[in-house]
Amino acid sequence: MFDANELCYTTPMGNAVCGDSRELLGKLPDGSVNLIMTSPPFALQRKKAYGNESQDDYVEWLMEFGKAAWPKLAQDGSLVIDIGGAYQRGKPVRSLYPYEVLLGFCKVLGYRLAEEFFWHNPSKLPSPIEWVNKRKLRAKDSVNTVWWFSKDDYPKADISRVLVPYSDRMKKLLADPDGFYTPKKRPSGHDIGKSFATDNGGAIPPNLLSIPNSESNSSYQRGCKVVGISCHPARFPEKLPEFFINFLTDPGDLVLDIFAGSNTTGSVAERLNRRWLAFEQDRDYVAASTFRFSEGFAADSDFESIHRDILAGIPTVIRDRSAQMQMVLKEEPTKYRTKRSR
């Protein structure tokens, strides 16, 4: 499926591939991907080390990826895009580019907006400095929009797989329903019946996801330190893709990240028993992303060796030592299989 110079490493559940996602998507069978979970470079005013398009060109640029992704998604598949906001150059006025992306994907490419989510990062530092710290004209920007797109009106989804713990008050109500509420129609028009006191194992989560981005002691960071390189500067926390992978896919489904970076999505998919593909055009980032699968690395030299091999263009198999499994690519559509090593 992928050329030898593109395929960088495989794990028991997935494959990391180096190249332009627009081209790599063309090599996938139509309808083979259940979820694309990604965070593209944002349209910021300052150029970043990982590369980012200008606000003027951003929407058309990102829509090229959306167009290439459409036929590869299963009919009940989803495309989830984490996209941060920005200010217009030189003034405290917000850019509309996240919403222009939304309209372009829906009105031009034909995607449905299944639901809008918002990721709140409570650990984010105040920014931008000019408008927040210096002139104190704006609140800190700590919320990203997360667009959940689908091809169909009814994409695969099960909210019961991402329930959150009940509040203390709800726990008391469940323990003694008669003492806490009387079934009746509320002033809001909601008709609260006896079934409201049913314990469903947790509460339905809101579309505001409060997840701190404060990774500080991961295997990925350790590996970067060992080989003497900087970590990817724009990593999202594991709990963000974890929420959508659990919510929108089943075990064994295929999850793809088309802007993989440090491959947070792939490592979470592996842990959740989903097949995964990671597309990233920067080989340095692909090489470092192997550190997320370093549970079986015995010494610092293991980090150095695998990083060196990836940079040299040598495809690498990362085995799960406990199961002694390895991933083998098949040429048949949509299928990847595992086999035991002998």
Steps between C-alpha positions, in 0.01 A plus 500: 500500500777743597846528348804390702617859531159605639434228759704590809390264775231252592359383831258219584208726404626767266735665255676836490554639151707798387361713220240754391162382625327617185705249303498224762121514532478408132665165577232393747197297391178701483281467808780346707542759778258518793640812665741773401611673821741784441629842592644689204749785539297806595485822297705706744666830420845375601665223305557189711775238478248235393376712209169685473310669222407868499143596586446617141580158354397275787142411417566394140812311612317300768206430269740314269548246780128487570430429135760221489362350823134485393509181287724319750258538790247225561144616438442509876850632569602829660759773451591686819716812470647686796559855380622788713404863458714803422491877484522715193838659444567810707163536673299330777240361261448127457553326168199317362708229334377210724144583396598544137646149519170378642296661225738387226494137612121496526383726216770417244624149584168361622590399856237514773579676826400219735580719801734776604725433799722734696824394667583708806864481605506634860881479511555724198709810565349845437532602137536687275745705704421834334123497562483294820819556702620844392193707413257280695226541242397136457458181704746218439421276205465150650227339288535327160213417272473130414284434194343152482421445132328202344399380153161378617227641722548205734871423543606219732493633857422376851501759776463228765868413447618842618279566801641716778462447877178620659514814713474453878147641491396254229644214703283605796195521274565150366532368854174663615286617203186571705693722736650719228245555225141452395428388143321785325524748216750774570456874416754449219258258335705190579291212626709328768366150560591216732760370254712806583609311813640206300871436549645475150858466615587867453387834363490601134801724438462855369656617175745708702798273573719637778833321461831648620791475258772454759695188397828512689643152553405282204705241314486735200665781693755263647595375153537853365728584791710188445568573132539873558210641299210732574152357551233584246378845610127447428393172659145447617434296818421130474157544655379705201538228233410240764155658540422497128653157432286347773194701396515446122670163438494136600801280585666393175386810308755706307599842638709739291685820588592700190714751695650250741786703649613303807229237431293545813197372309674180391629418847154547652341290223752224570415501869127487420539207259428695183702468182668826408687689233711810559588729207769762563717674243789587736720193547660649812161507671421146383831372638437658840142371512636145544574596859127479574529123446811452714359277774732220390812716464760372743758779486569848371680343206164357383363852460811607311505194275137515385517877452813462286343224289187700423703804397709275275186374326513150649143368567477375856271256681422585861390178668285464804729289718218356710304369201791470255278627220589699192295678237515382140358714221274328251424621154132406530264792562452630855655198669801483726579188698724393782699182527706343773874513466682169496 
